[in-house]
Amino acid sequence: MSDRTAYLLATGSRGFSDYPLVANAASEARREALAYGFTRLVGVHGGAAGADSLFDRWCKENGVVPKDFPARWEADCIVGRCKPGHRCQRRDGTTFCPAEGNYRNQRMIDWLLSVTGPQAVLVLAFWEQPRSIGTANCVKLARAAGFTVRSFGNPPAPKGQEL
């Protein structure tokens, strides 16, 4: 029997704190993966606080291999993609690239596409609030890659139905 690996990509708000919701969603996805004949599960996330860290905890508690992609906030900006002068300054004087979260999201998607096809990836999006820019970016990239996305928490309304 060959090793068939499914991938769960968790994305979500840094303020997301509902561990039972994360655990239930991830556990259900794991059950589905096993029912579809996958024998191994890898949990992918951005290594941030909130939903990512809760998902990492679930992975470790459930024998799922976690793979994180932490943002490299202090890294140099990407020439040709970042606008000159867009770096932000912290109180301690250090600077960071505010677009790095989106670049990290793209690295996760690209990595997943390099190791498997869209049919083996399920994205779990955990929303603390509908206006989570980073979560929205990751969901947009995931859908463009053909991944199935499930939203939990307080997702934005579908286009045309905003309040």
C-alpha positions in Angstrom: 0.0 0.0 0.0 1.4 3.4 -1.0 1.7 6.3 1.4 -1.0 8.8 0.3 -0.6 12.2 2.0 -3.3 14.8 2.5 -2.5 18.3 3.5 -4.5 20.6 5.8 -3.6 24.3 5.5 -4.8 26.4 8.4 -5.1 30.1 8.2 -6.7 32.6 10.5 -6.8 35.7 12.6 -4.0 36.3 15.1 -6.7 37.0 17.7 -8.5 33.7 17.1 -8.7 31.8 20.4 -11.4 29.1 20.0 -9.3 25.9 20.3 -12.3 23.6 20.4 -13.5 24.9 17.1 -10.0 24.5 15.6 -9.7 21.0 17.0 -13.2 19.9 15.8 -12.6 21.3 12.3 -9.2 19.6 12.0 -10.4 16.3 13.5 -13.3 16.2 11.0 -11.0 16.9 8.1 -8.7 14.1 9.4 -11.6 11.7 9.5 -12.6 12.6 5.9 -9.0 12.2 4.7 -8.8 8.7 6.2 -12.2 7.9 4.6 -10.8 8.9 1.2 -7.9 6.6 1.6 -5.2 9.0 2.7 -2.8 7.4 5.1 -0.8 10.4 6.3 -1.7 14.0 7.1 0.5 17.1 7.2 -0.6 20.3 8.9 0.6 23.5 7.2 0.3 26.9 8.8 2.0 30.3 8.9 3.5 30.0 12.3 1.7 33.1 13.7 -0.2 33.6 17.0 -3.9 32.8 17.1 -5.4 30.3 14.7 -2.0 29.1 13.5 -0.7 28.3 16.9 -3.9 26.6 17.9 -3.7 24.4 14.8 -0.1 23.6 15.5 -1.1 22.5 19.0 -3.8 20.3 17.5 -1.3 18.7 15.1 1.2 17.9 17.9 -1.5 16.5 20.1 -2.8 14.3 17.3 0.3 12.9 15.7 0.0 15.1 12.7 3.3 16.4 11.2 3.2 20.2 11.4 5.0 22.3 8.8 5.1 26.0 9.5 6.0 28.9 7.3 6.8 31.8 9.6 6.8 35.3 8.0 10.2 36.9 7.6 9.1 40.4 8.6 12.7 41.7 8.9 13.8 40.4 5.5 14.6 42.8 2.7 11.7 43.8 0.6 11.2 42.1 -2.8 12.5 44.2 -5.6 9.9 44.8 -8.2 7.0 43.8 -5.8 7.4 46.1 -2.9 7.0 49.8 -3.3 10.0 52.0 -2.3 9.5 53.5 1.1 6.7 51.2 2.2 8.6 49.6 5.1 7.1 50.3 8.5 9.0 51.2 11.6 8.5 49.8 15.1 8.9 51.6 18.3 12.3 50.1 18.8 13.5 51.5 15.5 13.6 48.3 13.5 11.7 48.1 10.3 9.6 45.4 8.6 7.9 44.7 5.3 4.1 45.0 5.8 3.6 42.8 2.7 5.6 39.8 4.0 2.5 38.1 5.4 1.0 37.9 1.9 4.4 36.7 0.5 4.5 34.0 3.1 0.9 32.9 2.2 2.1 32.6 -1.4 5.1 30.5 -0.3 2.8 28.1 1.5 0.5 27.7 -1.6 3.5 27.3 -3.9 5.0 24.7 -1.6 1.7 22.7 -1.5 1.4 22.8 -5.3 5.0 21.6 -5.6 4.3 18.5 -3.4 0.8 17.5 -4.3 -2.3 18.4 -6.4 -5.3 20.5 -5.3 -7.4 17.4 -4.6 -5.1 16.5 -1.6 -5.4 19.9 0.1 -8.1 21.3 2.4 -7.9 24.8 3.7 -9.4 25.6 7.1 -9.9 29.4 7.5 -10.6 30.6 11.0 -12.0 34.1 11.2 -12.1 36.2 14.3 -13.5 39.1 12.4 -14.6 39.4 8.7 -11.9 42.0 7.9 -8.9 39.8 8.5 -6.6 40.9 5.7 -4.1 38.1 6.0 -6.7 35.4 6.2 -8.6 36.9 3.2 -5.4 36.9 1.2 -4.6 33.3 2.0 -8.1 32.2 1.2 -8.0 34.0 -2.1 -4.7 32.4 -3.1 -5.9 29.0 -2.0 -9.0 29.2 -4.1 -7.0 30.4 -7.1 -4.8 27.3 -6.7 -8.0 25.1 -6.8 -7.9 24.1 -3.1 -11.2 23.5 -1.2 -11.7 26.1 1.6 -13.9 25.8 4.6 -14.5 28.9 6.8 -15.2 28.9 10.5 -15.9 31.7 13.0 -17.0 35.0 11.6 -16.2 34.9 7.9 -17.0 37.8 5.6 -20.3 37.8 3.7 -20.2 36.7 0.1 -19.7 39.5 -2.4 -22.8 41.6 -2.8 -24.2 40.6 0.6 -22.0 42.8 2.8 -23.7 44.9 5.4 
